[in-house]
Amino acid sequence: MSAINAREALLPLLNEIAARSREFEQQRHIADDIIARFKQTGVYRALVPKRYGGDERTPAEFCELIEQISSADGSAGWVASFGMSPFYLGALPADTLSELWREEPDVVFAGGIFPTQKARSADGGYRVSGRWKFASGSMGASVLGVGIVPDAGQPLPRMAVLPRASVTIDPVWNSVGLAGTGSHDLLVNDVFVPQEWTFIRGGALNLEGPLYRYPVLSLATQVLSVVALGIARAALSEIYAISHRQQSVTGAPKLADRPQAQMQIARCEAELRSARAWFYEAIDDVWQRLLAGDEASSAQINALRLSSTHATRVAADVARQAMALNGMGGVAMTSPLQRYVRDTLVITQHTFMGDLSYLNAGTLFFGGEPLPGYL
């Protein structure tokens, strides 16, 4: 299916999401019926191996899907992005994966990784207790993961995977933007988790094929940063929608007829399209290398990470400029432009897209070693 046909097939869902954006923001999570529609659309099976009934789509195809959803609502796109969960859960043992996807490939996963909590070793597993933050999409998840540090001297943190019934969600998420993501806290009280339902975060995947050799942390970054690209495109679409009908109280020309606005919108288009092109170019460079049987180089992974950070910064600036073009109309809570600005601002605050990305990228350009976790 072409990108155009894929978007046309999504249009009814995208239109409904856009119409309900305020609802999601006010209730602070994406409604269950939309999560069900995501499952029907294939969001959660997109990256699941075909052997388990998944679609095994490419990283670029999945990012394009998330970008389209984000153009309707940033919070919805952010929650949908966790359809990349096979790149986390794929580190579970093979038998556990067969059990996980036994009934269907459309498993909805959410996780609260930090702060990692100490877990007591028990016969065949761990006793898990604690509180974890920023569990985006937890309200609609059937399986939840939490970060643990076993007490048996194991050096690396693990993720413990639990059924929804074993976890309490504390609805504390109250943010300036992406309010609809439901990034609440997770509470677990002395629950036994079998060893085979835990995995080392960032560990090797027990899945075969070029898709599952794609850099995990890079993809985890990209599926979030592409949300900003979708939101910025929505901001420009909103400006185009009002540019010919907006009347000025001063009698000034309509927005579309103002030379300054014409110049500004052209710059926005150039900046957004350039950032987007580099973002997908970096993905394709790595994908072609994986298809050839090779591993991604440090330089290629650096491009994945830096283009992601760059995309979020450009998208946030484009959303801000779109709001500025709308003048006082953009500050009204009834205008989607103010939400676009707030949502993109929150994305730039995420640790994956922080200023350390520039530090690590620059270090690599100079031939040095980046901080752990960047590559």
C-alpha positions in Angstrom: 0.0 0.0 0.0 1.4 3.4 -1.0 1.9 6.2 1.6 -1.0 8.1 0.0 -3.4 5.1 0.1 -2.3 4.3 3.7 -3.2 7.8 4.8 -6.6 7.7 3.0 -7.3 4.4 4.9 -6.5 6.1 8.1 -8.5 9.3 7.5 -11.7 8.3 9.4 -9.6 7.4 12.5 -7.4 10.6 12.1 -10.5 12.8 11.8 -12.1 11.3 14.9 -8.8 11.7 16.9 -8.5 15.3 15.9 -12.1 16.0 16.8 -11.6 14.5 20.3 -8.2 16.1 21.1 -9.7 18.3 23.8 -11.4 15.3 25.4 -8.1 13.4 25.6 -6.3 16.3 27.1 -9.0 16.9 29.7 -9.3 13.3 30.8 -5.5 12.9 30.6 -5.4 9.7 28.6 -6.4 8.3 25.2 -9.8 6.7 25.3 -10.1 2.9 25.2 -12.1 2.9 22.0 -9.2 4.7 20.2 -6.7 2.1 21.6 -9.0 -0.6 20.2 -9.0 1.3 16.8 -5.2 1.4 17.0 -5.2 -2.4 17.4 -7.5 -2.8 14.4 -5.3 -0.5 12.3 -2.2 -2.6 13.1 -0.3 -0.1 15.3 0.6 -2.8 17.9 1.3 -5.6 15.5 3.3 -3.4 13.1 6.7 -4.4 14.4 5.8 -7.9 15.7 7.5 -10.8 13.8 5.4 -12.4 11.1 5.9 -15.8 12.8 3.7 -14.5 15.7 1.1 -13.0 13.4 2.7 -9.5 13.1 3.3 -7.4 10.1 7.0 -6.9 10.6 7.0 -3.4 8.9 10.1 -1.4 8.4 11.2 1.3 10.8 10.4 4.0 8.3 6.9 2.6 7.7 6.2 2.6 11.4 7.6 6.1 11.9 5.4 7.3 9.0 2.3 5.7 10.7 3.1 7.5 14.0 3.7 10.8 12.2 0.3 10.6 10.6 -1.5 9.8 13.9 0.5 12.7 15.5 -0.8 15.1 12.8 -4.3 14.4 14.3 -3.2 14.6 17.9 0.2 14.6 19.5 -0.8 12.6 22.6 -2.4 9.9 20.4 0.7 9.7 18.3 2.9 9.4 21.5 0.8 6.6 22.9 0.7 4.8 19.5 4.5 5.0 19.3 4.8 2.4 22.0 3.8 -0.1 19.3 7.6 -0.3 19.0 7.4 -2.5 22.1 8.7 -5.7 20.3 12.1 -3.9 20.5 11.9 -4.1 24.3 9.9 -7.2 24.8 11.9 -9.1 22.2 14.6 -9.5 24.8 12.3 -11.9 26.7 13.1 -15.6 26.3 11.7 -17.2 23.2 9.1 -19.4 25.1 7.9 -16.3 26.9 7.4 -14.4 23.6 5.4 -17.4 22.3 3.2 -17.1 25.4 3.0 -13.3 25.1 1.7 -13.3 21.5 -0.1 -16.7 21.7 -3.6 -15.3 21.4 -2.9 -12.2 19.2 0.0 -10.0 18.1 -1.8 -6.8 19.2 -0.5 -6.7 22.7 -0.6 -3.2 24.2 2.5 -2.5 26.3 3.5 0.4 28.5 6.3 0.8 30.9 7.7 2.8 33.8 11.4 2.2 33.7 12.7 4.8 36.2 13.5 5.1 39.0 14.6 1.5 39.0 13.7 -0.3 42.2 15.5 -3.1 44.1 13.8 -6.4 43.7 14.2 -9.3 46.1 15.2 -12.6 44.6 12.7 -15.4 45.1 12.5 -19.0 44.0 12.4 -18.8 40.2 12.0 -15.0 40.0 11.7 -11.7 42.0 9.4 -10.0 44.5 8.7 -6.6 43.0 7.6 -3.5 44.8 7.8 0.3 44.2 6.7 3.3 42.2 7.7 4.2 38.7 7.1 7.4 36.7 6.2 8.4 33.2 4.3 5.3 32.1 2.8 6.8 28.9 -0.2 4.9 27.6 -0.6 2.9 30.8 -4.3 3.4 31.0 -4.9 1.4 27.8 -2.2 -1.2 28.3 -2.8 -4.9 29.0 0.9 -5.6 29.9 3.1 -3.3 31.9 6.8 -3.2 32.5 8.8 -1.8 35.4 12.5 -1.3 36.0 14.2 -3.4 38.6 17.7 -4.0 40.0 17.9 -7.6 41.3 19.5 -7.9 44.8 21.7 -10.9 43.7 24.5 -8.7 42.4 23.4 -8.6 38.8 25.1 -5.5 37.3 22.4 -4.4 34.8 18.8 -3.3 35.4 16.0 -5.4 34.2 12.5 -4.9 33.1 9.8 -7.0 34.9 6.7 -7.6 32.8 3.4 -7.9 34.6 -0.2 -8.2 33.7 -2.4 -5.1 34.1 -4.2 -6.6 37.1 -0.9 -6.7 39.1 -0.3 -3.0 38.8 -2.0 0.1 40.3 -2.0 3.2 38.2 -1.7 6.4 40.2 -3.1 9.2 37.9 -0.6 11.9 38.8 0.2 13.1 35.2 -0.5 16.8 35.0 1.7 18.5 32.4 1.9 21.6 30.3 1.7 19.5 27.1 1.0 15.9 25.9 -1.5 15.8 28.7 -3.5 13.0 26.9 -0.6 10.5 27.1 -1.6 9.4 30.5 2.0 9.2 31.6 1.0 8.2 35.1 2.9 6.5 37.9 2.8 2.7 38.3 2.6 1.1 41.8 3.4 -2.5 42.5 3.2 -4.1 45.9 5.2 -7.3 46.5 4.2 -9.0 43.3 6.1 -12.2 42.2 7.5 -12.0 38.7 9.0 -15.1 37.2 12.5 -14.9 35.9 11.4 -15.7 32.4 9.1 -12.6 32.4 12.1 -10.3 32.9 14.7 -9.1 30.5 17.8 -6.8 30.4 16.7 -3.4 29.1 18.6 -2.8 25.8 19.7 -6.5 25.7 19.9 -8.6 22.6 16.6 -9.5 21.0 15.5 -13.1 20.7 14.1 -12.3 17.3 15.5 -13.0 13.9 15.8 -10.9 10.8 17.3 -7.5 9.7 14.5 -5.5 11.4 15.5 -6.7 14.8 19.1 -5.7 14.3 18.0 -2.1 14.0 19.5 0.0 16.9 17.0 -0.3 19.7 17.7 3.0 21.5 17.7 4.9 18.2 14.3 3.6 17.3 13.0 4.3 20.8 14.1 7.9 20.2 12.8 8.2 16.6 9.2 7.0 17.3 9.0 9.9 19.8 10.7 12.6 17.8 8.5 11.8 14.8 5.5 12.8 16.9 6.9 16.4 16.8 7.1 16.3 13.0 3.4 15.3 12.8 2.4 18.0 15.2 4.4 20.7 13.3 2.7 19.7 10.0 -0.7 20.0 11.7 0.3 23.5 12.9 1.1 24.6 9.3 -2.1 23.0 8.1 -4.0 25.1 10.6 -2.4 28.3 9.4 -3.3 27.5 5.8 -6.9 26.8 6.9 -7.3 30.2 8.5 -5.0 32.3 6.2 -7.7 33.3 3.7 -10.5 33.8 6.1 -8.9 35.6 9.1 -10.0 39.2 9.3 -7.8 41.8 11.1 -9.5 44.2 13.5 -7.2 46.9 12.1 -8.2 46.4 8.5 -4.9 44.8 7.5 -4.8 42.3 4.7 -5.7 38.7 5.3 -2.8 36.6 6.6 -2.2 34.9 3.2 -1.8 38.4 1.6 0.9 39.7 4.0 4.4 39.6 2.6 6.0 38.9 6.0 3.7 36.0 6.6 4.5 34.6 3.1 8.2 34.8 3.8 7.8 33.2 7.3 5.7 30.3 6.1 8.1 29.6 3.3 11.0 29.4 5.8 8.9 27.1 8.1 8.2 24.8 5.2 11.9 24.7 4.2 13.0 24.0 7.7 10.4 21.4 8.5 10.8 19.5 5.2 14.6 19.6 5.5 14.6 18.2 9.0 12.1 15.5 8.0 14.1 14.5 4.9 17.2 14.0 7.0 15.3 12.1 9.6 14.0 9.5 7.1 17.3 9.5 5.1 19.2 8.5 8.2 16.7 5.6 8.7 17.0 4.4 5.1 20.8 4.5 5.3 20.8 2.1 8.2 18.0 0.0 6.8 19.8 -0.6 3.6 22.9 -1.6 5.5 21.0 -4.1 7.6 19.4 -5.6 4.5 22.9 -6.1 3.1 23.7 -8.2 6.2 25.9 -5.6 7.9 25.6 -3.8 11.2 24.9 0.0 11.5 28.1 2.0 12.0 28.7 4.4 14.8 28.4 7.3 12.3 25.1 6.0 11.0 23.7 5.6 14.6 24.9 9.1 15.3 22.9 10.4 12.4 19.8 8.6 13.7 20.2 10.2 17.1 21.2 13.7 15.9 18.5 13.9 13.2 15.9 13.0 15.8 16.9 15.7 18.2 17.2 18.2 15.3 13.7 17.2 14.1 12.1 18.0 17.5 13.8 21.4 17.8 12.8 22.4 14.3 9.2 21.1 14.8 8.9 23.0 18.1 10.1 26.2 16.4 7.8 25.8 13.5 4.8 25.3 15.8 5.8 28.4 17.7 6.0 30.4 14.5 2.7 29.2 13.3 1.1 30.3 16.6 2.8 33.7 16.2 1.4 34.1 12.7 -2.1 33.7 14.1 -1.5 36.6 16.5 -3.9 36.8 19.4 -6.1 34.1 17.9 -3.4 31.5 18.6 -3.4 32.1 22.4 -7.1 31.2 22.8 -7.6 27.8 24.4 -10.0 27.0 21.6 -7.2 27.3 19.1 -5.2 24.0 18.4 -2.1 26.1 17.8 -1.5 26.7 21.5 -1.7 22.9 22.1 0.7 22.2 19.3 3.2 24.6 20.9 2.8 23.0 24.3 3.0 19.5 23.0 6.2 20.0 20.9 7.8 21.8 23.9 7.3 18.7 26.1 8.9 16.5 23.4 12.1 18.6 23.4 12.3 18.1 27.2 12.5 14.3 26.8 15.9 12.9 27.9 16.4 11.2 24.4 16.2 14.6 22.8 18.1 16.7 25.3 21.2 18.8 24.9 23.4 15.8 25.7 22.5 14.5 22.2 24.5 17.4 20.8 27.4 16.8 23.1 27.5 13.1 22.2 27.1 13.8 18.5 29.9 16.4 18.5 32.2 14.1 20.4 31.7 11.5 17.7 32.4 14.0 15.0 35.7 14.8 16.6 36.6 11.1 16.8 35.8 10.7 20.6 33.7 8.3 22.6 30.1 9.3 23.5 28.6 8.8 26.9 27.2 5.3 27.6 23.7 4.7 26.2 24.0 7.0 23.2 25.0 4.3 20.7 
